[in-house]
């Protein structure tokens, strides 16, 4: 096994415009194939992946880079603009910092949106993208969340939440309020949690009670980022189908990893993505929800290793 070098690097302000420092951490040897992990949100951070999976992936012979986007997580910045251009500028600076020519982008959830749009803008810098529990259409995701939630409330005869669903069905589906309420119902109904977690996943999740990094940041969310990205990019209405087709025409490989217990996506949504990128390029795991890299860590790493080596 190759020796593993783990480095924590707080990228200095000279790297980035607006005097912003970006939290980054690397795992493995810089001589190995580079992978950049893009976290979910908007408003979250990379801690879940950083503390549970990054080193394990590096042990397979990858140079793994994780970072928190500007104005999110540990990359505090009150002047963050929350635009895709700003996000791309920071990603390009990471490429420059680590002398990367090409890299594989692993985009988790909203990070998959960022990965797709960055790859379309900078196709010469992307070897492949891996969508991990990432939406192709957030509007389809919201509709699925409401449909599943409504069915649960009907079974429970929960008149209060059924009234809330009825209210949501009459809201502007592009609004940030609609988005927030939908995700609130998803959390309330356990859509982010596997129904029957594996022994491996249970062991990993126990770290969330004792690991200092996880206990401090794993549930930390900011409100400025979702508000900013909605105001500037209207991200709740983005549909990535044409963008993914554009990447295919540029010979950028696209892969997908999803969990069957992920209540954000219906089986039809995953099937539609499979039709788009090919059945050999997508895996749909049992006993797995939104955090695929935790819920089925071994299978997650095996898939990345097979597709990107």
C-alpha positions as CSV (number, residue, x, y, z in Angstrom):
1,X,0.0,0.0,0.0
2,X,1.3,3.5,-0.8
3,X,2.2,5.7,2.1
4,X,-0.6,8.1,2.9
5,X,0.1,11.7,3.6
6,X,-2.7,13.8,5.1
7,X,-2.4,17.5,5.0
8,X,-4.7,20.2,6.3
9,X,-4.3,23.4,4.4
10,X,-6.1,26.6,5.0
11,X,-5.8,28.3,1.7
12,X,-4.4,31.8,2.1
13,X,-6.3,35.0,1.1
14,X,-3.8,35.6,-1.8
15,X,-5.4,32.6,-3.6
16,X,-8.8,34.1,-3.7
17,X,-10.5,37.3,-4.7
18,X,-12.2,39.4,-2.0
19,X,-9.6,38.3,0.6
20,X,-11.4,35.1,1.3
21,X,-9.8,32.1,2.8
22,X,-11.3,28.7,1.9
23,X,-11.1,25.7,4.2
24,X,-9.6,22.8,2.4
25,X,-8.1,19.5,3.5
26,X,-6.3,16.9,1.4
27,X,-5.9,13.1,1.8
28,X,-3.4,10.9,0.1
29,X,-0.5,11.6,-2.2
30,X,-0.6,14.4,-4.7
31,X,0.9,12.0,-7.2
32,X,-2.3,10.0,-7.3
33,X,-5.5,10.6,-9.4
34,X,-7.2,13.7,-8.0
35,X,-10.7,13.8,-6.7
36,X,-12.5,16.9,-5.4
37,X,-15.5,16.4,-3.2
38,X,-18.3,19.0,-3.5
39,X,-20.6,19.1,-0.5
40,X,-24.4,19.6,-0.4
41,X,-26.5,22.5,0.7
42,X,-26.5,25.3,-0.1
43,X,-25.3,26.2,3.4
44,X,-23.7,23.0,4.5
45,X,-20.0,21.8,4.6
46,X,-17.9,18.8,3.8
47,X,-17.5,17.3,7.3
48,X,-19.7,14.2,6.8
49,X,-17.4,13.1,3.9
50,X,-14.2,14.4,5.4
51,X,-14.5,12.7,8.7
52,X,-15.9,9.3,7.5
53,X,-14.8,8.5,3.9
54,X,-12.1,10.8,2.5
55,X,-9.2,8.8,4.1
56,X,-10.7,5.5,3.1
57,X,-10.9,6.7,-0.5
58,X,-7.4,8.0,-0.4
59,X,-6.2,4.6,0.8
60,X,-7.3,3.2,-2.5
61,X,-4.8,5.4,-4.3
62,X,-6.5,8.8,-4.8
63,X,-5.5,12.3,-4.0
64,X,-8.7,13.5,-2.3
65,X,-9.5,17.2,-1.8
66,X,-12.4,18.4,0.3
67,X,-13.4,22.0,0.9
68,X,-16.2,24.2,2.2
69,X,-17.6,26.6,-0.3
70,X,-17.1,30.3,0.2
71,X,-19.6,31.6,2.8
72,X,-20.5,28.1,3.9
73,X,-19.2,25.9,6.7
74,X,-15.7,26.8,7.9
75,X,-15.1,29.2,4.9
76,X,-16.7,32.1,6.7
77,X,-17.2,35.3,4.6
78,X,-19.8,37.9,5.2
79,X,-19.0,39.3,1.6
80,X,-19.8,36.0,-0.2
81,X,-21.9,36.6,-3.2
82,X,-23.3,33.1,-3.6
83,X,-23.1,32.9,-7.3
84,X,-22.1,30.0,-9.5
85,X,-19.3,32.2,-11.0
86,X,-17.9,32.8,-7.5
87,X,-18.0,29.1,-6.8
88,X,-16.3,28.3,-10.1
89,X,-13.6,30.9,-9.3
90,X,-12.8,29.2,-6.0
91,X,-12.7,25.7,-7.7
92,X,-10.3,27.0,-10.3
93,X,-8.1,28.4,-7.5
94,X,-8.1,25.0,-5.9
95,X,-6.9,23.5,-9.2
96,X,-4.2,26.1,-9.4
97,X,-3.1,25.6,-5.8
98,X,-2.7,21.8,-6.2
99,X,-1.4,22.1,-9.8
100,X,-4.3,20.0,-11.1
101,X,-4.8,19.5,-14.8
102,X,-7.9,17.4,-14.6
103,X,-9.8,15.9,-11.7
104,X,-12.9,13.8,-11.0
105,X,-15.6,15.8,-9.2
106,X,-17.8,14.0,-6.7
107,X,-20.9,16.1,-6.2
108,X,-23.1,15.2,-3.3
109,X,-26.7,16.6,-3.4
110,X,-26.4,20.3,-4.3
111,X,-22.7,19.7,-4.9
112,X,-23.8,17.6,-7.9
113,X,-25.4,20.8,-9.4
114,X,-22.2,22.7,-8.9
115,X,-20.1,19.8,-10.4
116,X,-22.3,19.6,-13.5
117,X,-22.3,23.3,-14.2
118,X,-18.5,23.7,-13.5
119,X,-17.8,20.8,-15.8
120,X,-19.9,22.3,-18.6
121,X,-18.0,25.6,-18.1
122,X,-14.6,24.0,-17.8
123,X,-14.7,20.8,-19.7
124,X,-10.9,20.5,-20.1
125,X,-10.5,20.4,-16.4
126,X,-12.9,17.5,-15.6
127,X,-12.1,13.8,-16.1
128,X,-15.5,12.7,-14.9
129,X,-18.3,13.7,-12.5
130,X,-20.0,11.4,-10.0
131,X,-23.5,12.5,-8.9
132,X,-24.1,11.3,-5.4
133,X,-27.7,11.7,-4.3
134,X,-27.8,14.8,-6.5
135,X,-30.9,16.3,-8.1
136,X,-31.3,16.5,-11.8
137,X,-34.5,18.5,-11.3
138,X,-35.3,20.0,-7.9
139,X,-38.8,20.7,-8.9
140,X,-39.3,16.9,-9.5
141,X,-37.7,16.3,-6.1
142,X,-40.0,18.7,-4.3
143,X,-43.0,17.0,-6.0
144,X,-41.8,13.6,-4.9
145,X,-41.2,14.8,-1.3
146,X,-44.7,16.2,-1.1
147,X,-46.3,13.1,-2.6
148,X,-44.5,10.7,-0.2
149,X,-45.2,12.9,2.8
150,X,-48.8,13.2,1.9
151,X,-49.2,9.5,1.7
152,X,-47.5,9.1,5.2
153,X,-49.8,11.7,6.7
154,X,-52.9,10.1,5.2
155,X,-51.9,6.8,6.7
156,X,-51.4,8.4,10.1
157,X,-54.6,10.5,9.6
158,X,-52.4,13.5,10.5
159,X,-54.8,16.3,9.7
160,X,-52.4,19.1,10.7
161,X,-49.6,18.0,8.3
162,X,-52.1,17.3,5.6
163,X,-53.3,20.9,5.9
164,X,-49.6,22.0,5.6
165,X,-49.2,19.9,2.5
166,X,-52.3,21.4,1.0
167,X,-50.9,24.9,1.7
168,X,-47.6,23.9,0.0
169,X,-49.5,22.6,-3.1
170,X,-50.8,26.1,-3.6
171,X,-47.5,28.0,-3.1
172,X,-45.1,29.3,-5.7
173,X,-43.0,26.2,-6.3
174,X,-40.0,28.3,-7.4
175,X,-39.9,30.2,-4.1
176,X,-37.3,29.6,-1.4
177,X,-40.0,29.2,1.2
178,X,-41.5,26.3,-0.8
179,X,-38.1,24.7,-1.0
180,X,-37.5,25.1,2.7
181,X,-40.9,23.6,3.7
182,X,-40.4,20.7,1.4
183,X,-37.0,19.8,2.8
184,X,-38.5,20.3,6.3
185,X,-41.1,17.5,5.6
186,X,-38.3,15.3,4.2
187,X,-36.4,15.6,7.4
188,X,-39.5,15.1,9.5
189,X,-40.3,11.9,7.7
190,X,-36.8,10.4,7.8
191,X,-36.1,10.6,4.1
192,X,-32.4,11.1,4.7
193,X,-32.0,7.9,6.8
194,X,-31.8,4.3,5.6
195,X,-34.7,2.2,6.9
196,X,-32.4,-0.8,7.7
197,X,-28.9,0.5,8.0
198,X,-26.0,-2.0,7.5
199,X,-23.7,-2.9,10.4
200,X,-21.0,-0.9,8.6
201,X,-23.2,2.2,8.4
202,X,-24.2,1.9,12.1
203,X,-20.6,1.8,13.1
204,X,-19.8,4.9,11.1
205,X,-22.8,6.8,12.4
206,X,-21.7,6.1,16.0
207,X,-18.8,8.5,15.3
208,X,-21.3,11.3,15.1
209,X,-21.7,11.1,18.9
210,X,-18.0,11.2,19.7
211,X,-16.0,12.6,16.9
212,X,-15.3,16.3,17.7
213,X,-15.4,17.4,14.1
214,X,-18.7,15.7,13.4
215,X,-20.4,16.8,16.7
216,X,-19.5,20.4,16.0
217,X,-20.2,20.7,12.3
218,X,-22.3,17.7,11.0
219,X,-25.7,19.4,11.7
220,X,-24.5,23.0,11.1
221,X,-26.4,24.9,8.4
222,X,-26.3,28.5,7.4
223,X,-29.3,30.4,6.0
224,X,-27.4,33.0,3.9
225,X,-26.2,30.5,1.3
226,X,-29.6,29.1,0.3
227,X,-31.1,32.6,0.3
228,X,-28.2,33.9,-1.8
229,X,-28.1,31.1,-4.4
230,X,-31.8,31.4,-4.8
231,X,-31.7,35.2,-5.2
232,X,-28.8,35.1,-7.7
233,X,-29.2,31.8,-9.5
234,X,-32.9,30.6,-8.9
235,X,-31.3,27.2,-8.2
236,X,-34.7,25.7,-7.1
237,X,-35.8,25.7,-10.7
238,X,-32.7,24.3,-12.4
239,X,-33.0,21.2,-14.6
240,X,-29.7,19.6,-15.5
241,X,-30.8,17.3,-18.3
242,X,-29.5,19.4,-21.2
243,X,-26.3,20.2,-19.2
244,X,-25.6,16.5,-18.8
245,X,-26.3,15.9,-22.5
246,X,-23.8,18.6,-23.3
247,X,-21.2,17.0,-21.1
248,X,-21.7,13.7,-22.9
249,X,-21.1,15.4,-26.2
250,X,-17.8,16.6,-24.8
251,X,-16.8,13.1,-23.8
252,X,-17.0,13.8,-20.1
253,X,-17.9,10.6,-18.2
254,X,-21.0,10.9,-15.9
255,X,-21.8,8.5,-13.1
256,X,-24.5,8.3,-10.5
257,X,-24.7,6.7,-7.0
258,X,-28.1,6.7,-5.3
259,X,-29.8,5.0,-2.4
260,X,-33.2,3.3,-2.6
261,X,-34.2,4.7,0.8
262,X,-33.4,8.3,-0.3
263,X,-36.8,9.9,0.0
264,X,-35.8,12.9,-2.1
265,X,-35.9,10.8,-5.3
266,X,-38.4,8.4,-6.7
267,X,-37.3,5.3,-8.5
268,X,-38.6,6.9,-11.7
269,X,-36.2,9.8,-11.3
270,X,-33.3,7.5,-10.9
271,X,-34.5,5.4,-13.9
272,X,-34.7,8.6,-16.0
273,X,-31.1,9.4,-15.1
274,X,-30.0,5.9,-15.9
275,X,-31.6,6.2,-19.3
276,X,-29.6,9.4,-19.8
277,X,-26.1,8.3,-18.7
278,X,-26.4,4.5,-19.2
279,X,-27.2,1.6,-17.0
280,X,-23.5,0.7,-16.5
281,X,-22.8,4.2,-15.1
282,X,-25.3,4.2,-12.3
283,X,-25.7,2.2,-9.1
284,X,-28.8,2.2,-7.0
285,X,-28.1,0.7,-3.5
286,X,-30.3,-1.1,-1.1
287,X,-30.3,-0.1,2.6
288,X,-29.0,3.3,1.6
289,X,-30.4,6.9,1.7
290,X,-28.9,10.3,1.0
291,X,-25.4,9.9,2.4
292,X,-24.4,7.1,0.1
293,X,-20.7,7.4,1.1
294,X,-21.8,6.5,4.7
295,X,-24.8,4.2,4.2
296,X,-22.9,2.0,1.8
297,X,-19.3,3.1,2.2
298,X,-17.6,0.0,0.8
299,X,-19.8,-0.1,-2.3
300,X,-19.4,3.6,-2.7
301,X,-15.6,3.3,-2.7
302,X,-15.6,0.3,-4.9
303,X,-17.7,2.1,-7.5
304,X,-15.4,5.2,-7.5
305,X,-12.3,2.9,-7.7
306,X,-13.8,1.0,-10.7
307,X,-15.0,4.1,-12.6
308,X,-12.1,6.5,-12.1
309,X,-8.9,4.3,-12.1
